[in-house]
Amino acid sequence: MVFSRGWKFIIWSFIDVEANYFVVKAYTYTSLLSCELLDAFAVVVVVALSFFILKVRYHWTQCLGIFVCLLGLGLLVGSDALT
């Protein structure tokens, strides 16, 4: 398995490292509130990608947690718009 599909894990690991680098780099160019917004949006993107690419199916309690996360994301967007 490592030899046949290991290259995919290496590519995804590299993408993850670069994404984390750019998130940390963004902290120097924006406000803390905008950084929190970017960080919270990462959870939504991971859920969507795992649903469509990895074919993950979520339990209704997990969907409720995702909905609460989206509500918090909406509050962050509203707070960022007010400031």
Gaussian input, Z-matrix of N, CA and C with variables (Angstrom, degrees):
# hf/3-21g

backbone

0 1
 N
 C     1     B1
 C     2     B2     1     A1
 N     3     B3     2     A2     1     D1
 C     4     B4     3     A3     2     D2
 C     5     B5     4     A4     3     D3
 N     6     B6     5     A5     4     D4
 C     7     B7     6     A6     5     D5
 C     8     B8     7     A7     6     D6
 N     9     B9     8     A8     7     D7
 C    10    B10     9     A9     8     D8
 C    11    B11    10    A10     9     D9
 N    12    B12    11    A11    10    D10
 C    13    B13    12    A12    11    D11
 C    14    B14    13    A13    12    D12
 N    15    B15    14    A14    13    D13
 C    16    B16    15    A15    14    D14
 C    17    B17    16    A16    15    D15
 N    18    B18    17    A17    16    D16
 C    19    B19    18    A18    17    D17
 C    20    B20    19    A19    18    D18
 N    21    B21    20    A20    19    D19
 C    22    B22    21    A21    20    D20
 C    23    B23    22    A22    21    D21
 N    24    B24    23    A23    22    D22
 C    25    B25    24    A24    23    D23
 C    26    B26    25    A25    24    D24
 N    27    B27    26    A26    25    D25
 C    28    B28    27    A27    26    D26
 C    29    B29    28    A28    27    D27
 N    30    B30    29    A29    28    D28
 C    31    B31    30    A30    29    D29
 C    32    B32    31    A31    30    D30
 N    33    B33    32    A32    31    D31
 C    34    B34    33    A33    32    D32
 C    35    B35    34    A34    33    D33
 N    36    B36    35    A35    34    D34
 C    37    B37    36    A36    35    D35
 C    38    B38    37    A37    36    D36
 N    39    B39    38    A38    37    D37
 C    40    B40    39    A39    38    D38
 C    41    B41    40    A40    39    D39
 N    42    B42    41    A41    40    D40
 C    43    B43    42    A42    41    D41
 C    44    B44    43    A43    42    D42
 N    45    B45    44    A44    43    D43
 C    46    B46    45    A45    44    D44
 C    47    B47    46    A46    45    D45
 N    48    B48    47    A47    46    D46
 C    49    B49    48    A48    47    D47
 C    50    B50    49    A49    48    D48
 N    51    B51    50    A50    49    D49
 C    52    B52    51    A51    50    D50
 C    53    B53    52    A52    51    D51
 N    54    B54    53    A53    52    D52
 C    55    B55    54    A54    53    D53
 C    56    B56    55    A55    54    D54
 N    57    B57    56    A56    55    D55
 C    58    B58    57    A57    56    D56
 C    59    B59    58    A58    57    D57
 N    60    B60    59    A59    58    D58
 C    61    B61    60    A60    59    D59
 C    62    B62    61    A61    60    D60
 N    63    B63    62    A62    61    D61
 C    64    B64    63    A63    62    D62
 C    65    B65    64    A64    63    D63
 N    66    B66    65    A65    64    D64
 C    67    B67    66    A66    65    D65
 C    68    B68    67    A67    66    D66
 N    69    B69    68    A68    67    D67
 C    70    B70    69    A69    68    D68
 C    71    B71    70    A70    69    D69
 N    72    B72    71    A71    70    D70
 C    73    B73    72    A72    71    D71
 C    74    B74    73    A73    72    D72
 N    75    B75    74    A74    73    D73
 C    76    B76    75    A75    74    D74
 C    77    B77    76    A76    75    D75
 N    78    B78    77    A77    76    D76
 C    79    B79    78    A78    77    D77
 C    80    B80    79    A79    78    D78
 N    81    B81    80    A80    79    D79
 C    82    B82    81    A81    80    D80
 C    83    B83    82    A82    81    D81
 N    84    B84    83    A83    82    D82
 C    85    B85    84    A84    83    D83
 C    86    B86    85    A85    84    D84
 N    87    B87    86    A86    85    D85
 C    88    B88    87    A87    86    D86
 C    89    B89    88    A88    87    D87
 N    90    B90    89    A89    88    D88
 C    91    B91    90    A90    89    D89
 C    92    B92    91    A91    90    D90
 N    93    B93    92    A92    91    D91
 C    94    B94    93    A93    92    D92
 C    95    B95    94    A94    93    D93
 N    96    B96    95    A95    94    D94
 C    97    B97    96    A96    95    D95
 C    98    B98    97    A97    96    D96
 N    99    B99    98    A98    97    D97
 C   100   B100    99    A99    98    D98
 C   101   B101   100   A100    99    D99
 N   102   B102   101   A101   100   D100
 C   103   B103   102   A102   101   D101
 C   104   B104   103   A103   102   D102
 N   105   B105   104   A104   103   D103
 C   106   B106   105   A105   104   D104
 C   107   B107   106   A106   105   D105
 N   108   B108   107   A107   106   D106
 C   109   B109   108   A108   107   D107
 C   110   B110   109   A109   108   D108
 N   111   B111   110   A110   109   D109
 C   112   B112   111   A111   110   D110
 C   113   B113   112   A112   111   D111
 N   114   B114   113   A113   112   D112
 C   115   B115   114   A114   113   D113
 C   116   B116   115   A115   114   D114
 N   117   B117   116   A116   115   D115
 C   118   B118   117   A117   116   D116
 C   119   B119   118   A118   117   D117
 N   120   B120   119   A119   118   D118
 C   121   B121   120   A120   119   D119
 C   122   B122   121   A121   120   D120
 N   123   B123   122   A122   121   D121
 C   124   B124   123   A123   122   D122
 C   125   B125   124   A124   123   D123
 N   126   B126   125   A125   124   D124
 C   127   B127   126   A126   125   D125
 C   128   B128   127   A127   126   D126
 N   129   B129   128   A128   127   D127
 C   130   B130   129   A129   128   D128
 C   131   B131   130   A130   129   D129
 N   132   B132   131   A131   130   D130
 C   133   B133   132   A132   131   D131
 C   134   B134   133   A133   132   D132
 N   135   B135   134   A134   133   D133
 C   136   B136   135   A135   134   D134
 C   137   B137   136   A136   135   D135
 N   138   B138   137   A137   136   D136
 C   139   B139   138   A138   137   D137
 C   140   B140   139   A139   138   D138
 N   141   B141   140   A140   139   D139
 C   142   B142   141   A141   140   D140
 C   143   B143   142   A142   141   D141
 N   144   B144   143   A143   142   D142
 C   145   B145   144   A144   143   D143
 C   146   B146   145   A145   144   D144
 N   147   B147   146   A146   145   D145
 C   148   B148   147   A147   146   D146
 C   149   B149   148   A148   147   D147
 N   150   B150   149   A149   148   D148
 C   151   B151   150   A150   149   D149
 C   152   B152   151   A151   150   D150
 N   153   B153   152   A152   151   D151
 C   154   B154   153   A153   152   D152
 C   155   B155   154   A154   153   D153
 N   156   B156   155   A155   154   D154
 C   157   B157   156   A156   155   D155
 C   158   B158   157   A157   156   D156
 N   159   B159   158   A158   157   D157
 C   160   B160   159   A159   158   D158
 C   161   B161   160   A160   159   D159
 N   162   B162   161   A161   160   D160
 C   163   B163   162   A162   161   D161
 C   164   B164   163   A163   162   D162
 N   165   B165   164   A164   163   D163
 C   166   B166   165   A165   164   D164
 C   167   B167   166   A166   165   D165
 N   168   B168   167   A167   166   D166
 C   169   B169   168   A168   167   D167
 C   170   B170   169   A169   168   D168
 N   171   B171   170   A170   169   D169
 C   172   B172   171   A171   170   D170
 C   173   B173   172   A172   171   D171
 N   174   B174   173   A173   172   D172
 C   175   B175   174   A174   173   D173
 C   176   B176   175   A175   174   D174
 N   177   B177   176   A176   175   D175
 C   178   B178   177   A177   176   D176
 C   179   B179   178   A178   177   D177
 N   180   B180   179   A179   178   D178
 C   181   B181   180   A180   179   D179
 C   182   B182   181   A181   180   D180
 N   183   B183   182   A182   181   D181
 C   184   B184   183   A183   182   D182
 C   185   B185   184   A184   183   D183
 N   186   B186   185   A185   184   D184
 C   187   B187   186   A186   185   D185
 C   188   B188   187   A187   186   D186
 N   189   B189   188   A188   187   D187
 C   190   B190   189   A189   188   D188
 C   191   B191   190   A190   189   D189
 N   192   B192   191   A191   190   D190
 C   193   B193   192   A192   191   D191
 C   194   B194   193   A193   192   D192
 N   195   B195   194   A194   193   D193
 C   196   B196   195   A195   194   D194
 C   197   B197   196   A196   195   D195
 N   198   B198   197   A197   196   D196
 C   199   B199   198   A198   197   D197
 C   200   B200   199   A199   198   D198
 N   201   B201   200   A200   199   D199
 C   202   B202   201   A201   200   D200
 C   203   B203   202   A202   201   D201
 N   204   B204   203   A203   202   D202
 C   205   B205   204   A204   203   D203
 C   206   B206   205   A205   204   D204
 N   207   B207   206   A206   205   D205
 C   208   B208   207   A207   206   D206
 C   209   B209   208   A208   207   D207
 N   210   B210   209   A209   208   D208
 C   211   B211   210   A210   209   D209
 C   212   B212   211   A211   210   D210
 N   213   B213   212   A212   211   D211
 C   214   B214   213   A213   212   D212
 C   215   B215   214   A214   213   D213
 N   216   B216   215   A215   214   D214
 C   217   B217   216   A216   215   D215
 C   218   B218   217   A217   216   D216
 N   219   B219   218   A218   217   D217
 C   220   B220   219   A219   218   D218
 C   221   B221   220   A220   219   D219
 N   222   B222   221   A221   220   D220
 C   223   B223   222   A222   221   D221
 C   224   B224   223   A223   222   D222
 N   225   B225   224   A224   223   D223
 C   226   B226   225   A225   224   D224
 C   227   B227   226   A226   225   D225
 N   228   B228   227   A227   226   D226
 C   229   B229   228   A228   227   D227
 C   230   B230   229   A229   228   D228
 N   231   B231   230   A230   229   D229
 C   232   B232   231   A231   230   D230
 C   233   B233   232   A232   231   D231
 N   234   B234   233   A233   232   D232
 C   235   B235   234   A234   233   D233
 C   236   B236   235   A235   234   D234
 N   237   B237   236   A236   235   D235
 C   238   B238   237   A237   236   D236
 C   239   B239   238   A238   237   D237
 N   240   B240   239   A239   238   D238
 C   241   B241   240   A240   239   D239
 C   242   B242   241   A241   240   D240
 N   243   B243   242   A242   241   D241
 C   244   B244   243   A243   242   D242
 C   245   B245   244   A244   243   D243
 N   246   B246   245   A245   244   D244
 C   247   B247   246   A246   245   D245
 C   248   B248   247   A247   246   D246

   B1=1.4437
   B2=1.5264
   B3=1.3256
   B4=1.4608
   B5=1.5265
   B6=1.3195
   B7=1.4561
   B8=1.5245
   B9=1.3248
   B10=1.4656
   B11=1.5279
   B12=1.3455
   B13=1.4600
   B14=1.5217
   B15=1.3078
   B16=1.4536
   B17=1.5077
   B18=1.3267
   B19=1.4641
   B20=1.5255
   B21=1.3324
   B22=1.4617
   B23=1.5290
   B24=1.3302
   B25=1.4556
   B26=1.5249
   B27=1.3108
   B28=1.4599
   B29=1.5273
   B30=1.3169
   B31=1.4682
   B32=1.5203
   B33=1.3308
   B34=1.4726
   B35=1.5233
   B36=1.3154
   B37=1.4636
   B38=1.5155
   B39=1.3244
   B40=1.4610
   B41=1.5261
   B42=1.3210
   B43=1.4658
   B44=1.5229
   B45=1.3256
   B46=1.4605
   B47=1.5267
   B48=1.3136
   B49=1.4682
   B50=1.5301
   B51=1.3100
   B52=1.4643
   B53=1.5269
   B54=1.3259
   B55=1.4647
   B56=1.5240
   B57=1.3207
   B58=1.4647
   B59=1.5247
   B60=1.3238
   B61=1.4614
   B62=1.5240
   B63=1.3266
   B64=1.4596
   B65=1.5215
   B66=1.3116
   B67=1.4707
   B68=1.5216
   B69=1.3197
   B70=1.4626
   B71=1.5273
   B72=1.3135
   B73=1.4663
   B74=1.5240
   B75=1.3254
   B76=1.4639
   B77=1.5229
   B78=1.3250
   B79=1.4619
   B80=1.5245
   B81=1.3184
   B82=1.4606
   B83=1.5220
   B84=1.3301
   B85=1.4610
   B86=1.5272
   B87=1.3024
   B88=1.4635
   B89=1.5261
   B90=1.3052
   B91=1.4627
   B92=1.5256
   B93=1.3159
   B94=1.4552
   B95=1.5268
   B96=1.3194
   B97=1.4623
   B98=1.5286
   B99=1.3145
   B100=1.4635
   B101=1.5252
   B102=1.3211
   B103=1.4696
   B104=1.5197
   B105=1.3200
   B106=1.4638
   B107=1.5222
   B108=1.3238
   B109=1.4569
   B110=1.5213
   B111=1.3213
   B112=1.4640
   B113=1.5202
   B114=1.3129
   B115=1.4589
   B116=1.5243
   B117=1.3262
   B118=1.4659
   B119=1.5262
   B120=1.3191
   B121=1.4587
   B122=1.5246
   B123=1.3218
   B124=1.4653
   B125=1.5228
   B126=1.3156
   B127=1.4669
   B128=1.5293
   B129=1.3119
   B130=1.4643
   B131=1.5305
   B132=1.3214
   B133=1.4661
   B134=1.5288
   B135=1.3219
   B136=1.4669
   B137=1.5279
   B138=1.3137
   B139=1.4668
   B140=1.5282
   B141=1.3254
   B142=1.4619
   B143=1.5257
   B144=1.3285
   B145=1.4683
   B146=1.5243
   B147=1.3283
   B148=1.4642
   B149=1.5201
   B150=1.3255
   B151=1.4622
   B152=1.5235
   B153=1.3366
   B154=1.4595
   B155=1.5254
   B156=1.3181
   B157=1.4675
   B158=1.5241
   B159=1.3308
   B160=1.4602
   B161=1.5260
   B162=1.3251
   B163=1.4788
   B164=1.5299
   B165=1.3309
   B166=1.4623
   B167=1.5213
   B168=1.2971
   B169=1.4665
   B170=1.5150
   B171=1.3209
   B172=1.4509
   B173=1.5220
   B174=1.3296
   B175=1.4582
   B176=1.5221
   B177=1.3365
   B178=1.4558
   B179=1.5278
   B180=1.3343
   B181=1.4573
   B182=1.5349
   B183=1.3258
   B184=1.4585
   B185=1.5245
   B186=1.3218
   B187=1.4703
   B188=1.5281
   B189=1.3164
   B190=1.4598
   B191=1.5325
   B192=1.3120
   B193=1.4560
   B194=1.5215
   B195=1.3317
   B196=1.4582
   B197=1.5253
   B198=1.3157
   B199=1.4665
   B200=1.5215
   B201=1.3282
   B202=1.4701
   B203=1.5339
   B204=1.3151
   B205=1.4674
   B206=1.5215
   B207=1.3172
   B208=1.4652
   B209=1.5241
   B210=1.3350
   B211=1.4680
   B212=1.5237
   B213=1.3167
   B214=1.4541
   B215=1.5109
   B216=1.3254
   B217=1.4565
   B218=1.5230
   B219=1.3161
   B220=1.4693
   B221=1.5192
   B222=1.3246
   B223=1.4601
   B224=1.5239
   B225=1.3232
   B226=1.4666
   B227=1.5197
   B228=1.3311
   B229=1.4699
   B230=1.5208
   B231=1.3281
   B232=1.4601
   B233=1.5195
   B234=1.3209
   B235=1.4588
   B236=1.5172
   B237=1.3403
   B238=1.4602
   B239=1.5236
   B240=1.3144
   B241=1.4687
   B242=1.5234
   B243=1.3331
   B244=1.4735
   B245=1.5288
   B246=1.3312
   B247=1.4698
   B248=1.4956
   A1=110.48
   A2=117.18
   A3=119.97
   A4=110.57
   A5=116.98
   A6=120.07
   A7=112.63
   A8=117.57
   A9=119.15
   A10=112.90
   A11=117.53
   A12=119.72
   A13=113.59
   A14=117.67
   A15=121.04
   A16=113.72
   A17=117.62
   A18=120.16
   A19=111.69
   A20=117.35
   A21=120.28
   A22=110.35
   A23=116.31
   A24=119.69
   A25=111.18
   A26=116.73
   A27=120.02
   A28=110.35
   A29=117.41
   A30=120.85
   A31=110.64
   A32=117.72
   A33=120.46
   A34=111.06
   A35=117.83
   A36=120.75
   A37=111.09
   A38=116.69
   A39=120.65
   A40=110.96
   A41=117.22
   A42=121.11
   A43=110.75
   A44=117.40
   A45=121.43
   A46=111.32
   A47=116.82
   A48=120.45
   A49=110.34
   A50=117.11
   A51=120.34
   A52=111.19
   A53=117.51
   A54=120.30
   A55=110.63
   A56=117.50
   A57=120.12
   A58=111.18
   A59=117.41
   A60=120.85
   A61=110.62
   A62=117.16
   A63=120.01
   A64=112.35
   A65=117.95
   A66=119.79
   A67=110.21
   A68=116.73
   A69=120.17
   A70=110.30
   A71=118.01
   A72=122.18
   A73=111.00
   A74=117.10
   A75=121.08
   A76=111.89
   A77=117.32
   A78=119.95
   A79=111.96
   A80=118.44
   A81=120.38
   A82=112.61
   A83=118.34
   A84=121.61
   A85=114.31
   A86=118.20
   A87=119.28
   A88=110.09
   A89=115.29
   A90=120.20
   A91=110.40
   A92=115.44
   A93=120.81
   A94=111.45
   A95=116.87
   A96=120.78
   A97=111.32
   A98=116.70
   A99=119.69
   A100=111.21
   A101=117.35
   A102=120.51
   A103=110.77
   A104=117.11
   A105=120.47
   A106=110.50
   A107=116.44
   A108=121.10
   A109=111.03
   A110=116.44
   A111=120.93
   A112=111.14
   A113=116.95
   A114=121.31
   A115=111.48
   A116=117.01
   A117=120.29
   A118=111.18
   A119=117.01
   A120=120.32
   A121=111.38
   A122=117.13
   A123=120.86
   A124=110.95
   A125=117.82
   A126=121.31
   A127=110.49
   A128=116.65
   A129=121.36
   A130=110.46
   A131=116.94
   A132=120.83
   A133=110.67
   A134=117.32
   A135=120.76
   A136=110.75
   A137=117.17
   A138=120.34
   A139=110.33
   A140=116.99
   A141=120.28
   A142=111.15
   A143=116.94
   A144=119.23
   A145=112.06
   A146=116.85
   A147=118.27
   A148=111.39
   A149=117.35
   A150=120.37
   A151=111.07
   A152=117.23
   A153=120.30
   A154=113.42
   A155=118.29
   A156=120.10
   A157=111.61
   A158=116.85
   A159=120.48
   A160=113.45
   A161=116.96
   A162=123.17
   A163=112.10
   A164=116.71
   A165=121.68
   A166=108.75
   A167=116.68
   A168=121.90
   A169=108.01
   A170=116.90
   A171=122.07
   A172=111.45
   A173=115.41
   A174=122.92
   A175=107.55
   A176=117.66
   A177=119.81
   A178=112.14
   A179=117.52
   A180=119.08
   A181=110.81
   A182=116.21
   A183=119.29
   A184=110.83
   A185=116.56
   A186=120.27
   A187=110.75
   A188=117.19
   A189=120.74
   A190=110.55
   A191=117.23
   A192=121.04
   A193=112.24
   A194=116.57
   A195=120.79
   A196=110.06
   A197=116.89
   A198=120.97
   A199=111.01
   A200=117.55
   A201=120.86
   A202=110.11
   A203=116.56
   A204=120.82
   A205=110.79
   A206=117.26
   A207=120.56
   A208=111.57
   A209=116.80
   A210=119.18
   A211=111.14
   A212=116.69
   A213=120.39
   A214=111.68
   A215=116.22
   A216=120.53
   A217=110.67
   A218=116.60
   A219=120.51
   A220=111.88
   A221=117.21
   A222=120.02
   A223=111.59
   A224=116.66
   A225=119.50
   A226=111.93
   A227=117.04
   A228=120.79
   A229=109.86
   A230=117.12
   A231=120.66
   A232=112.20
   A233=116.33
   A234=120.10
   A235=111.03
   A236=116.88
   A237=120.48
   A238=111.02
   A239=117.06
   A240=120.45
   A241=111.39
   A242=116.38
   A243=119.29
   A244=112.49
   A245=116.06
   A246=118.00
   A247=108.40
   D1=-39.75
   D2=-178.10
   D3=-63.93
   D4=-39.93
   D5=-177.67
   D6=-77.77
   D7=-32.74
   D8=-176.80
   D9=-83.43
   D10=-37.06
   D11=-177.90
   D12=-120.30
   D13=5.57
   D14=-176.79
   D15=-63.99
   D16=-29.86
   D17=-179.66
   D18=-64.38
   D19=-29.68
   D20=177.92
   D21=-66.95
   D22=-40.49
   D23=179.13
   D24=-66.97
   D25=-34.73
   D26=177.84
   D27=-66.36
   D28=-42.33
   D29=178.76
   D30=-64.63
   D31=-46.79
   D32=-179.88
   D33=-65.26
   D34=-35.06
   D35=177.02
   D36=-65.58
   D37=-41.75
   D38=177.76
   D39=-63.11
   D40=-43.27
   D41=177.91
   D42=-61.90
   D43=-40.57
   D44=179.28
   D45=-64.53
   D46=-42.90
   D47=179.47
   D48=-64.20
   D49=-43.66
   D50=179.82
   D51=-66.15
   D52=-38.67
   D53=178.24
   D54=-63.86
   D55=-42.79
   D56=177.59
   D57=-64.96
   D58=-36.94
   D59=177.38
   D60=-61.15
   D61=-45.36
   D62=-178.05
   D63=-70.85
   D64=-30.63
   D65=174.36
   D66=-64.50
   D67=-46.06
   D68=178.82
   D69=-65.70
   D70=-38.13
   D71=177.85
   D72=-64.42
   D73=-33.16
   D74=179.91
   D75=-66.93
   D76=-24.50
   D77=179.92
   D78=-60.59
   D79=-28.66
   D80=-178.22
   D81=-81.03
   D82=-15.91
   D83=-174.93
   D84=-108.17
   D85=0.82
   D86=-175.83
   D87=-146.45
   D88=177.48
   D89=-179.96
   D90=-79.78
   D91=165.13
   D92=179.81
   D93=-63.49
   D94=-36.71
   D95=-179.94
   D96=-64.09
   D97=-41.05
   D98=177.95
   D99=-67.45
   D100=-33.27
   D101=176.44
   D102=-66.80
   D103=-40.37
   D104=176.72
   D105=-63.20
   D106=-37.50
   D107=177.91
   D108=-63.82
   D109=-43.55
   D110=177.25
   D111=-63.46
   D112=-41.23
   D113=-179.40
   D114=-67.37
   D115=-40.90
   D116=179.66
   D117=-69.25
   D118=-33.15
   D119=179.69
   D120=-69.86
   D121=-24.44
   D122=178.33
   D123=-62.32
   D124=-35.40
   D125=178.43
   D126=-63.49
   D127=-42.94
   D128=180.00
   D129=-64.58
   D130=-41.28
   D131=179.84
   D132=-65.42
   D133=-40.97
   D134=179.29
   D135=-64.33
   D136=-40.90
   D137=178.41
   D138=-63.75
   D139=-44.56
   D140=-179.31
   D141=-65.53
   D142=-43.65
   D143=179.72
   D144=-65.74
   D145=-39.97
   D146=179.35
   D147=-68.20
   D148=-31.00
   D149=177.61
   D150=-69.00
   D151=-45.75
   D152=-174.47
   D153=-85.52
   D154=-37.62
   D155=-175.75
   D156=-90.04
   D157=-47.67
   D158=-176.05
   D159=-90.03
   D160=-5.39
   D161=178.90
   D162=60.59
   D163=38.20
   D164=177.92
   D165=-76.33
   D166=136.34
   D167=175.69
   D168=-110.10
   D169=133.28
   D170=-174.58
   D171=-103.67
   D172=145.36
   D173=174.90
   D174=-75.02
   D175=159.63
   D176=-176.47
   D177=-64.05
   D178=-28.89
   D179=177.54
   D180=-70.63
   D181=-33.38
   D182=175.24
   D183=-69.16
   D184=-37.76
   D185=175.86
   D186=-63.68
   D187=-36.23
   D188=175.96
   D189=-64.00
   D190=-41.92
   D191=176.67
   D192=-63.85
   D193=-38.60
   D194=176.62
   D195=-64.53
   D196=-40.18
   D197=177.75
   D198=-63.42
   D199=-41.76
   D200=177.40
   D201=-63.34
   D202=-38.91
   D203=176.28
   D204=-62.48
   D205=-41.10
   D206=177.80
   D207=-66.21
   D208=-35.90
   D209=175.47
   D210=-63.84
   D211=-43.02
   D212=176.63
   D213=-63.08
   D214=-38.39
   D215=176.75
   D216=-63.42
   D217=-39.98
   D218=176.21
   D219=-63.65
   D220=-38.70
   D221=176.61
   D222=-65.51
   D223=-38.25
   D224=176.47
   D225=-65.21
   D226=-39.63
   D227=177.55
   D228=-63.92
   D229=-43.52
   D230=178.37
   D231=-63.72
   D232=-40.96
   D233=178.90
   D234=-67.44
   D235=-38.47
   D236=177.84
   D237=-66.80
   D238=-36.73
   D239=178.89
   D240=-67.81
   D241=-34.23
   D242=179.75
   D243=-72.19
   D244=-29.49
   D245=179.93
   D246=-94.20

